[in-house]
Amino acid sequence: MSSDATAREGQTLEGESLLVRYANFVRLPHTVFALPFALLGVVAASWHTPVTARTLGLVVVAFTAARFVAMGFNRIADRALDARNPRTRARELPAGRLTLAQAWTAVLAAAAIFVWSAWALNPVCFRLSPVALAVVTLYSYSKRFTWWSHLWLGLGDAIAGPAGYLAVTGQWSAPWWLLVALALAVTFWVGGFDIFYALQDEQFDRTEGLQSAVVRFGRGPSILLGKALHGLTLVALIGFGLGAGLGPAYYGGVVLGAGIIAWEHRLVQPGDLSRLDAAFFGANGVVSVVVFLGALADRIL
C-alpha cells in the first residue's frame, strides 16, 4: 500500500503486541474525539442530578465498549471489502495481524462489558442497551443498500449524548428537545465528516456497487452536502446550549469549533483531494473537544 494511503488511515499506534493490534483494530485513539459528545450529555444532566465518580467512570467504560463493538463489528463485516481496497488492505484483519476469531472474541467481550455497564448505571440504560448495540452494528451493512449510511453512522455516535444524560438522571430531558438537539448535532457532524471520508473511496465504491453520497451525487454536490450538514451541526449545538442554559464559554467553544470546520472545508475541492489527509480528520475531531471544554467551563466556573 502506498505511503499516502497509510497516512490517510492515520492515528495508529506503533508496535506489534496484541494490545496494540487491538487498539489499531478499532482506532482506539479516535475515542478521545467522540467521547466528548457523550460527556456533553453528562454536563447537561449535572444541572439536575449530581454526577458521582462512579457514574462518570461507568459512562466512559460504556462508551468505550460500545465504540469498540461498533468499530470492531464494522471491520469484521467489511474484511473482504477492505482486502480489495488499496487504502484499507493494511488493516488488521486483511493484513493478518488479527485472526477472525481474535476479532470476534474482542467484539463480544466489549459487548458484554457495555451491557454490564448499562446495567450498573440504571434500569433505563440497561433496557436500551440492546437497541444501542443494534444501531451501531447494523450500520456496517447500510452502505450496501443506501447512501443514507452517512447519517446512520452519525446516529450511531449521536445516541451517546442522550445516553450520557440518561446515565445520570435515568429519565428523558426537560425540555424534551434538549437531547434531540444534541443528537442531531452529532448526527450531522459525523454524517458530514463521513461524506468527506467517502471521497477517498469514490471509484472503489462504484466498482463494488456500494452506496454513498459521493456515488449518488458526485464529488461537488457531496462536498456541498457535507458543508450543509456541518452548518446544521452548528444550529443544533446552539439549540442545545439554549436548552441546557449554557453560557459564554460554551458558545466560545462552538465558535472555535465552527472556525475549525470552516478551515477544514477550505482544504478540500472537488478536483483536489490532496489535502484530505490525517491532518484534516484529526482537526475535525478537535471540534468535539473544544465544544465540550466550553460546556465544562460554563458548568464549573
Secondary structure, DSSP 8 states (H G I E B T S, - for coil): --HHHHHHH----S--SHHHHHHHHTTGGGHHHHHHHHHHHHHHHHTTS---HHHHHHHHHHHHHHHHHHHHHHHHHTHHHHHH-TTTTTSHHHHTSS-HHHHHHHHHHHHHHHHHHHHHH-HHHHHHHHHHHHHHHHGGGGGGT-TTHHHHHHHHHHTHHHHHHHHHHSS--SSTHHHHHHHHHHHHHHHHHHHHHHGGGHHHHHHHT---HHHHH-HHHHHHHHHHHHHHHHHHHHHHHHHHT--HHHHHHHHHHHHHHHHHHHH-BTTB-TT-SHHHHHHHHHHHHHHHHHHHHHHH-
